[in-house]
Amino acid sequence: MAKSHSVATVCTLLFFIFLLAAS
């Protein structure tokens, strides 16, 4: 559970970073 949650959190952070870089 904890590992899965961590992966989801990292993916979300990377997604936001991508949006910031694209803007």
N, C-alpha and C positions, 0 to 999 in steps of 0.2 A: 504493500500500500504506500508506504513512505517513498519508496523508490519511484513508483509510478507518478506520485504527486510531484516529486522533484523534477522528473522529466517534463511533465506538463508545465511546471513553472518556468523551467529553462526555455522551453519552446515559446512560451508566451513572451518572455523577456526578449528573446531573439527576434520575435515578430515585431515588437515595439521598436527595437533598435533599427530594424529594417525600415520601418515607416519613417523614423527620424532621419535616416540616411537618405531615403528616397525624396524627402521633402526639401 
